[in-house]
Amino acid sequence: MDRDLVATPTLGPAERTTSLHDLMMAQVQDLYAAEKDTVQVLAELARAASNPQLAYLFRLHGSETREHILRLKRVLDGQDTRPTPLRNRGKRGLLEDCIELASDQTLEPSVRDAALIAVAQHLEHDEIASYESVCTWAGVLGLHDMAGQLALSMADERRAESRLKRLGESMQARPQRVHTTT
């Protein structure tokens, strides 16, 4: 086994990277592709939400995500790196889960809203982890302007997750009738 090559979590098994910079840029490429897909997913989630506040949060984060795409494109351009299609199967699966839930008309509206919040939080946690990694790596590599740009998007992701959490808690604080089946 060649110890100079490290398999990355975002690249397919046949693709390899030889440096921290390559690893970082592969992750930025995946973030860019995922954020582009996320804009469309957030629009679907907003349409599926029965709670107007939840629909608003999805639309608001869609607007923030469009800013993330612009930042990531500047980062890619600044490193002479082209965008690529999303290669990360985990992120793709999360996005597909969001779409599947949004189209599920069999759930009670309040239950679907709770499920939409949960899957969106899962997506946000994944994005936060990705941004944390690339911010750290950019700092380690002395790319402080890049780290600053990525940190702005990471802060947006954290705020989005926090807003979802607070709304979910407030929705759960309302008394719900418990339905049991026997």
C-alpha positions in Angstrom: 0.0 0.0 0.0 1.4 3.4 -1.0 1.5 5.5 2.2 1.9 8.8 0.3 -1.7 8.4 -1.1 -4.6 8.9 1.2 -8.1 7.9 0.2 -10.5 10.8 0.8 -14.0 10.5 2.2 -15.4 12.5 -0.6 -13.7 10.9 -3.6 -14.6 7.6 -5.2 -12.4 4.6 -4.5 -10.4 5.1 -7.7 -9.6 8.7 -7.0 -6.7 9.6 -4.7 -5.2 12.7 -3.4 -1.6 13.4 -2.4 -1.8 16.5 -0.3 -3.9 18.3 2.3 -4.5 21.0 -0.3 -5.9 18.4 -2.8 -8.1 16.9 0.0 -9.4 20.4 0.9 -10.2 21.3 -2.7 -12.0 18.0 -3.2 -14.1 18.8 -0.2 -14.8 22.3 -1.5 -15.8 20.9 -4.8 -18.3 18.6 -3.1 -19.6 21.5 -0.9 -20.1 23.5 -4.1 -22.0 20.7 -5.8 -24.0 19.9 -2.7 -25.0 23.6 -2.1 -26.2 23.9 -5.7 -28.4 20.8 -5.1 -29.4 22.1 -1.7 -31.0 25.3 -3.1 -33.5 23.1 -5.1 -34.1 20.8 -2.1 -34.8 23.7 0.2 -37.4 25.0 -2.3 -39.1 21.6 -2.2 -39.0 21.5 1.6 -40.5 25.0 1.8 -43.4 23.8 -0.5 -43.9 20.7 1.6 -43.9 22.4 5.0 -47.4 23.1 6.5 -46.0 25.4 9.1 -45.5 28.9 7.6 -42.6 29.6 9.9 -40.9 26.4 8.7 -41.5 27.3 5.1 -40.0 30.7 5.7 -36.9 29.2 7.3 -36.4 27.0 4.3 -36.8 29.9 1.9 -34.4 32.1 4.0 -31.8 29.4 4.1 -32.2 28.9 0.3 -31.2 32.6 -0.1 -28.2 32.1 2.2 -27.2 29.0 0.3 -27.1 31.0 -2.9 -24.5 33.2 -1.2 -22.6 30.1 -0.2 -22.5 29.0 -3.8 -21.0 32.3 -4.9 -18.4 32.2 -2.1 -17.4 28.6 -3.0 -17.2 29.5 -6.6 -14.8 32.3 -5.7 -12.7 29.9 -3.6 -12.6 27.4 -6.5 -11.6 30.1 -9.0 -9.0 31.5 -6.6 -7.4 28.0 -6.5 -7.7 27.4 -10.2 -10.1 24.5 -9.5 -13.1 23.6 -11.5 -16.5 22.6 -10.0 -17.3 18.9 -10.3 -20.6 16.9 -9.9 -21.4 15.8 -6.3 -19.4 12.6 -5.6 -20.1 12.2 -1.9 -22.7 9.4 -1.6 -23.6 10.5 2.0 -24.5 14.0 1.0 -26.4 12.8 -2.0 -28.3 10.4 0.2 -29.2 13.2 2.6 -30.5 15.3 -0.2 -32.5 12.4 -1.6 -34.0 11.8 1.9 -35.1 15.4 2.0 -36.9 15.1 -1.4 -38.5 11.8 -0.4 -39.9 13.3 2.8 -41.1 16.4 1.1 -43.2 14.3 -1.3 -44.6 12.0 1.3 -48.3 12.9 1.5 -49.2 10.0 3.9 -47.9 11.8 7.0 -49.9 14.1 9.1 -48.8 17.7 8.4 -47.3 18.3 11.9 -45.5 14.9 11.7 -44.2 15.7 8.2 -43.0 19.1 9.5 -41.2 17.4 12.4 -39.6 15.0 10.0 -38.6 17.8 7.6 -36.9 19.6 10.5 -35.0 16.4 11.5 -33.8 15.6 8.0 -32.8 19.3 7.4 -30.9 19.4 10.7 -29.1 16.2 9.6 -28.2 18.0 6.3 -27.0 21.1 8.3 -24.9 19.0 10.6 -23.2 17.4 7.6 -22.5 20.8 6.0 -21.2 22.3 9.3 -18.8 19.4 9.6 -17.6 19.9 6.0 -17.1 23.6 6.4 -15.3 23.1 9.7 -12.8 20.7 8.0 -12.1 23.0 5.0 -11.8 26.1 7.3 -9.3 24.3 9.5 -7.3 23.0 6.5 -7.3 26.4 4.8 -5.9 27.9 8.1 -3.3 25.2 8.4 -2.2 25.9 4.8 -2.0 29.6 5.4 -5.0 30.4 3.1 -6.6 32.8 5.7 -8.7 34.7 3.2 -10.2 31.5 2.0 -10.7 30.3 5.6 -12.6 33.6 6.3 -14.9 33.2 3.3 -15.7 29.6 4.3 -16.2 30.6 7.9 -19.0 33.0 6.8 -20.9 30.1 5.2 -20.2 27.9 8.2 -21.7 30.5 10.5 -24.8 30.7 8.3 -25.1 26.9 8.5 -24.9 27.0 12.3 -27.6 29.7 12.5 -29.8 27.7 10.1 -29.5 24.6 12.3 -30.2 26.7 15.4 -33.3 28.2 13.9 -34.6 24.8 12.9 -33.9 23.5 16.4 -35.7 26.3 18.1 -38.7 26.0 15.8 -38.8 22.3 16.3 -38.8 22.7 20.0 -41.5 25.3 19.9 -43.7 23.1 17.7 -43.2 20.1 20.1 -44.0 22.3 23.1 -47.6 22.6 21.9 -49.8 19.9 23.3 -50.3 17.0 20.8 -52.9 14.3 20.9 -51.3 10.9 21.1 -52.8 8.4 18.7 -52.3 4.8 19.5 -53.1 1.8 17.5 -54.2 -1.4 19.2 
